[in-house]
C-alpha cells in the first residue's frame, strides 16, 4: 500500500481557484481556507500542477501520508 503514490499537497495561491478547479480523477480536495487548498492526490499530479500554476502558486508543501491513512483510504474508516 505504501508504494502507491498517495500525496497530500498544500498549496497557497495568489488568486483562489474555483471550487471545481481540481475535480480530476484521483484528486480529492480536503480543505480550503483563505488562499490555501489541501489536496490528496492519487493520480493526475501533472494536471493538478498545470491547473494550480494558472492561479499563481505562492507556496507549496508536500506532506507524506501515513500507512494508517493509506489503509483507511482503501478500506474505509
Rosetta blueprint (number, residue, H / E / L):
1 X L
2 X L
3 X L
4 X L
5 X L
6 X L
7 X E
8 X E
9 X E
10 X E
11 X E
12 X E
13 X E
14 X L
15 X L
16 X L
17 X L
18 X L
19 X L
20 X L
21 X L
22 X L
23 X L
24 X L
25 X L
26 X L
27 X E
28 X E
29 X E
30 X E
31 X E
32 X E
33 X E
34 X L
35 X L
36 X E
37 X E
38 X E
39 X E
40 X E
41 X E
42 X L
43 X L
44 X L
45 X H
46 X H
47 X H
48 X H
49 X H
50 X H
51 X H
52 X H
53 X H
54 X L
55 X L
56 X L
57 X E
58 X E
59 X E
60 X E
61 X E
62 X E
63 X E
64 X L
65 X L
66 X L
67 X H
68 X H
69 X H
70 X H
71 X H
72 X H
73 X H
74 X H
75 X H
76 X L
77 X L
